[in-house]
Amino acid sequence: MVNIATATAKYGAQTVTSNQDTVTVPLAALNVVKNSTTTLITAAGQSCPTPSR
């Protein structure tokens, strides 16, 4: 699996964008469970809901 990430933040009124970073994680298998319609975090303190188990 390859994860490619960048981030943006606000410093006062200025938007600051991070450098892109990439990491490869060797996996034999990966199961993804998605139960949230949240696709964008727009404010401090927001998070994606934890999946029910």
C-alpha positions, 0 to 999 in steps of 0.5 A: 500500500502506498500512502501519499499525503499533504496537509494545509493549515492556517497561520493567521490569514495565510494558508500554509501547505506542507511538502508531499510525503510518501510511504510504502507499507508492505502488506500481505492483505488489507481489509478496509471498512468504511462507514462514514460519509465524511471525506473532508476535514474542514475545522480543528477538532473534526474527526472521522467517526470510529467504525462500529464493531 
